[in-house]
Amino acid sequence: MNTFATRRGFGQAALGAATALRMRASAKRPLEPLSPGVKISLQIPANFTDDDLAFAKQMGVGHVSIGTDSGTYEDFASIKQRVEAGGLKVGNIGNASVHNMPEVVLNLPGRDRKIESYKQYLRDLSRAGIYYTTYGPAASGVWSSPAEKTRGGATARAFHMNTATGHWRGQIFRPPFTHGRQYTEDEIWENYTYFIRQVIPVAEECGVRIGVHPDDPPVPNLGGVPRCVFGNFAGFERAFKIANSPNLGVCLCCGTWMEGGKMMGKDVFEAVRAFAKIGKLWKIHLRNVTGPLPDFVETYIDDGYVDMKKLMRTIVESDFRGILIADHVPRMVGDNRTGTAFSIGYIRALHDMAVNELRKG
């Protein structure tokens, strides 16, 4: 046996492994630093008009958050160029085709194809100069009951366990089993792990933050699918450990967190502080509900069971630097902009109050 040759082979292998590790590390794109301050943002559709951009500017909003059904780099770059030409900034561009993915959550046929589509979406965002996206983890959409009336007769989303069904992109998911059987928590965790360990290296390569939206509503099991990964604070903690990456964080839908109440493990104030403390709070959906599960109605931001003044103070004191949107706004008299204008105006007032209080000490 040629000992020198064997040692040289080992040395070359070790050198190759070290080189590969250095190349992998150097391939990571550092996360873009978040500038100080809350970025109050307006949600607009993919087919937004010049009036939509003017509406944002008239309300004093500096950022927009845009939802698309799908898209390519060219689409995202065009959207970004048009928004910036209008004097605004893009907070994020969503892609509904890779948002709530049953194939991924439940290991259904087409899972690997969906994962590849998601990875390409991350690459396209980064190439267009957009470094944040929200991910929805649900297998059967957002569950709701028939709409109800809130203050003054405005139409709003409601939830009651005995009448709720799931909805996503025109699909309806009905109990007792939305996908034919009862799934186990172990299956859901295994499927999450399979997904995130493929996706995170791409997110790191592209410098894209992935903010995960909590399951809405965070009922422990809906349609035979456990909502154990992103249905409570402990689930988020475990999910972060599995991903082991600075690129995975939270889109904290405060309304969803309020829906869960004590089941979440931390109330919404504690959640804001905890996620901010570990540097993973990147987007906030600010809305209010009438009460925690088992029943709720989404109501005006000033008309629910949570003290929104206290919540905004908590957000500002936690040095939140991401985008914040009004979400699931009750439908008021007039067009869709009426309720949005009310909500954003109220949010801006809350924000100014909290900032001024903090400055005064």
C-alpha positions in Angstrom: 0.0 0.0 0.0 1.4 3.4 -1.0 1.0 5.4 2.3 2.1 8.7 0.8 -0.5 8.3 -2.0 -3.2 7.4 0.4 -2.4 10.4 2.6 -2.2 12.6 -0.4 -5.7 11.3 -1.4 -7.0 12.1 2.0 -5.4 15.6 1.9 -6.9 16.3 -1.5 -10.3 15.1 -0.4 -10.1 17.3 2.7 -9.0 20.3 0.6 -11.8 19.7 -1.8 -14.3 19.5 1.0 -13.0 22.7 2.5 -13.1 24.5 -0.9 -16.6 23.3 -1.4 -17.6 24.7 2.0 -15.9 28.0 1.2 -17.7 28.2 -2.1 -21.0 27.4 -0.5 -20.5 30.1 2.1 -19.4 32.7 -0.4 -22.5 31.9 -2.5 -24.7 33.2 0.2 -26.0 36.7 -0.4 -26.0 38.7 2.9 -29.4 39.9 4.0 -30.1 43.5 3.1 -30.2 45.6 6.3 -33.6 46.9 7.2 -33.7 50.6 7.6 -35.2 52.0 10.8 -38.9 52.6 11.2 -42.2 51.0 10.4 -43.0 51.0 6.6 -46.8 51.4 6.4 -47.8 49.8 3.2 -50.8 49.6 0.9 -52.0 46.3 -0.7 -52.7 46.7 -4.4 -53.5 44.1 -7.1 -51.2 42.9 -9.8 -53.2 44.9 -12.4 -52.9 48.1 -10.3 -53.7 51.4 -12.0 -52.1 54.8 -11.7 -55.0 55.7 -9.4 -54.0 52.9 -7.0 -50.5 54.4 -6.8 -52.0 57.9 -6.4 -54.2 56.6 -3.7 -51.2 55.3 -1.8 -49.4 58.6 -2.1 -52.5 60.6 -1.1 -52.6 58.6 2.2 -49.0 59.2 2.9 -48.0 55.6 2.3 -44.5 55.0 1.0 -44.6 51.3 0.1 -47.0 48.9 -1.7 -47.5 45.2 -1.3 -48.6 43.4 -4.4 -50.3 40.0 -5.0 -50.0 38.1 -8.2 -51.4 34.8 -9.3 -48.0 33.8 -10.8 -45.1 35.6 -12.4 -41.6 35.7 -13.8 -38.6 37.9 -13.3 -39.8 40.1 -16.2 -43.2 40.6 -14.5 -41.6 41.5 -11.2 -39.0 43.8 -12.7 -41.8 45.6 -14.7 -43.9 46.0 -11.6 -41.0 47.3 -9.5 -40.1 49.8 -12.3 -43.6 51.1 -12.6 -44.1 51.5 -8.8 -40.8 53.3 -8.4 -41.6 55.6 -11.3 -44.7 56.5 -9.4 -42.6 57.6 -6.4 -43.2 54.5 -4.2 -41.3 51.4 -3.1 -42.2 47.7 -3.4 -42.5 46.0 -0.1 -43.1 42.6 -1.5 -44.6 40.8 -4.5 -46.5 37.6 -3.7 -47.2 34.6 -6.0 -50.4 32.8 -5.1 -49.4 29.7 -7.2 -46.7 28.9 -4.6 -48.2 30.4 -1.5 -50.6 27.8 0.1 -49.4 24.5 -1.5 -51.2 21.3 -0.5 -48.7 19.3 -2.6 -45.9 20.5 -0.2 -47.8 20.4 3.1 -49.3 16.9 2.5 -46.7 15.3 0.2 -49.2 15.0 -2.7 -48.3 14.3 -6.4 -46.5 17.3 -7.9 -44.6 18.2 -4.6 -41.2 18.4 -6.1 -42.5 20.4 -9.1 -44.0 22.9 -6.7 -40.8 23.2 -4.7 -38.8 23.8 -7.9 -41.4 26.5 -8.8 -41.0 28.1 -5.4 -37.2 28.2 -5.7 -37.4 29.8 -9.1 -39.8 32.4 -7.6 -37.2 33.3 -5.0 -34.5 33.6 -7.7 -36.8 35.8 -9.8 -37.6 38.1 -6.9 -33.9 38.5 -6.0 -32.9 39.2 -9.6 -35.6 41.9 -9.7 -34.2 43.5 -6.5 -36.9 42.3 -4.2 -35.7 40.6 -1.0 -38.8 39.7 1.0 -41.7 37.4 0.4 -44.5 36.0 2.6 -45.1 32.2 2.6 -48.5 30.6 3.4 -48.2 27.2 4.9 -51.8 26.0 4.6 -52.9 22.8 2.8 -56.5 23.8 2.5 -56.6 27.6 2.3 -58.2 30.2 4.7 -61.3 28.9 6.5 -64.3 31.1 6.8 -68.0 31.0 7.4 -70.5 33.1 5.4 -69.8 36.8 5.8 -71.5 38.7 8.6 -72.1 42.3 9.5 -69.9 44.4 11.8 -70.3 48.0 13.0 -72.7 50.0 10.9 -73.6 47.1 8.7 -70.2 46.7 7.1 -69.6 43.2 5.6 -66.8 41.2 7.2 -65.3 37.7 7.3 -66.6 35.4 10.1 -65.6 32.0 11.4 -67.7 29.4 13.2 -66.5 25.8 13.4 -69.8 24.3 12.4 -70.2 26.3 9.2 -66.6 27.0 8.0 -65.0 25.8 4.8 -61.6 26.5 3.3 -61.0 28.7 0.3 -58.0 29.3 -1.9 -57.8 30.4 -5.6 -61.4 29.3 -6.4 -61.1 26.0 -4.6 -63.4 25.1 -1.7 -62.2 22.6 1.0 -64.9 21.0 3.1 -64.9 18.9 6.3 -64.5 16.3 7.6 -61.5 15.5 5.4 -60.3 17.9 2.8 -57.8 15.4 1.3 -59.4 12.1 2.0 -58.1 11.2 5.4 -56.7 12.3 8.7 -53.0 13.3 8.6 -50.7 13.0 11.6 -48.5 15.7 13.1 -45.4 13.7 12.3 -46.3 13.7 8.6 -46.8 17.5 8.6 -43.5 18.1 10.3 -41.7 15.6 8.0 -43.2 17.4 4.9 -42.2 20.8 6.2 -38.6 19.6 6.9 -38.4 18.2 3.3 -39.6 21.5 1.9 -37.6 24.0 4.0 -34.3 22.2 3.7 -34.5 22.5 -0.1 -35.7 26.0 -0.1 -33.5 27.7 2.5 -30.2 27.2 0.5 -31.8 29.1 -2.4 -33.1 31.8 -0.1 -29.6 32.2 1.3 -28.1 32.3 -2.1 -30.6 35.0 -3.2 -30.6 37.0 0.0 -34.4 36.7 0.3 -36.2 36.8 3.6 -39.2 34.4 3.9 -41.8 35.5 6.4 -44.2 32.8 7.3 -47.9 33.7 7.9 -49.6 31.8 10.7 -52.3 29.3 9.8 -55.6 31.2 9.5 -57.5 30.4 11.6 -55.1 28.5 13.9 -57.5 25.7 14.8 -55.4 22.7 15.8 -56.9 20.5 13.1 -59.0 21.5 10.1 -60.3 19.0 7.5 -58.0 16.3 8.8 -54.9 18.4 8.6 -53.0 19.3 11.8 -52.0 22.9 11.9 -49.0 22.2 14.2 -46.1 23.9 12.4 -47.3 27.5 12.2 -50.4 27.3 14.4 -48.7 28.5 17.6 -45.5 30.0 19.0 -43.9 26.7 19.9 -44.4 25.5 16.3 -42.7 28.6 14.9 -39.7 28.0 17.3 -39.3 24.4 16.2 -39.7 25.4 12.6 -36.9 27.9 13.0 -34.6 25.3 14.5 -35.2 23.0 11.6 -34.5 25.7 9.0 -31.4 26.9 11.0 -31.2 30.0 8.8 -31.4 33.8 9.2 -33.6 33.9 6.1 -36.7 32.4 7.7 -38.8 34.6 9.8 -42.4 35.8 10.5 -45.1 37.7 8.7 -47.1 38.3 11.9 -50.8 38.5 11.0 -51.9 40.0 14.3 -55.6 39.2 13.5 -54.7 35.5 13.1 -52.7 35.5 16.3 -55.7 37.2 18.1 -58.0 34.5 16.7 -55.9 31.8 18.4 -56.0 33.5 21.8 -54.4 31.4 24.6 -53.8 28.5 22.2 -51.0 30.4 20.6 -48.8 30.1 23.7 -48.0 33.8 23.7 -50.5 36.7 23.3 -50.0 39.0 20.4 -48.0 41.6 22.4 -45.6 38.8 23.7 -45.3 37.5 20.1 -44.3 40.8 18.7 -41.6 41.3 21.4 -40.3 37.7 21.1 -40.0 37.6 17.3 -38.5 41.1 17.2 -35.9 40.1 19.8 -34.5 37.3 17.7 -34.6 39.5 14.5 -37.3 37.5 12.7 -40.2 40.0 12.6 -40.3 41.3 9.0 -43.9 42.0 8.1 -47.1 42.7 10.1 -50.8 42.4 9.1 -52.6 44.8 11.5 -56.3 44.0 12.0 -58.7 43.2 14.9 -61.3 40.6 15.6 -64.3 40.4 18.0 -62.8 37.6 20.1 -60.7 34.4 20.1 -61.8 31.0 18.8 -64.1 29.1 18.6 -65.9 32.0 16.9 -64.9 35.4 15.6 -65.8 38.2 13.2 -63.1 40.4 11.6 -64.1 43.9 12.6 -62.7 47.5 12.4 -59.3 48.0 13.7 -60.7 50.1 16.5 -63.6 47.8 17.3 -62.2 44.4 18.4 -61.1 42.8 21.6 -57.4 43.8 21.5 -56.1 47.2 22.5 -54.6 48.5 19.3 -53.0 51.5 21.0 -51.0 49.1 23.2 -50.2 46.9 20.2 -48.8 49.7 18.2 -46.8 50.9 21.2 -45.3 47.4 21.4 -44.5 47.3 17.7 -42.7 50.7 17.8 -40.9 49.9 21.1 -39.7 46.6 19.6 -37.9 48.6 16.8 -39.9 46.9 14.1 -38.4 47.8 10.7 -40.5 45.9 8.2 -43.7 46.6 6.2 -47.1 46.8 7.9 -50.4 46.6 6.1 -54.1 46.9 6.8 -55.5 43.5 6.1 -59.0 41.9 5.7 -60.7 45.3 6.0 -64.5 45.3 6.5 -66.4 46.4 3.3 -67.8 49.9 4.0 -70.2 51.9 1.9 -68.5 53.0 -1.3 -65.8 51.1 -3.2 -62.9 49.0 -1.7 -60.9 52.1 -1.0 -63.3 53.4 1.7 -62.5 50.9 4.3 -58.8 50.8 3.4 -58.6 54.6 3.8 -60.2 54.4 7.2 -57.8 51.6 8.4 -54.6 53.2 7.1 -55.6 56.6 8.5 -56.2 55.0 11.9 -52.9 53.0 11.6 -50.9 56.2 10.8 -52.4 58.0 13.8 -51.6 55.1 16.1 -48.1 55.0 14.7 -47.5 58.7 15.2 -48.8 58.5 18.7 -46.5 55.6 19.6 -43.4 57.3 18.0 -44.1 60.6 19.8 -44.5 58.8 23.1 -41.3 56.9 22.7 -39.4 60.1 21.8 -40.7 61.8 24.9 -39.6 58.9 27.0 
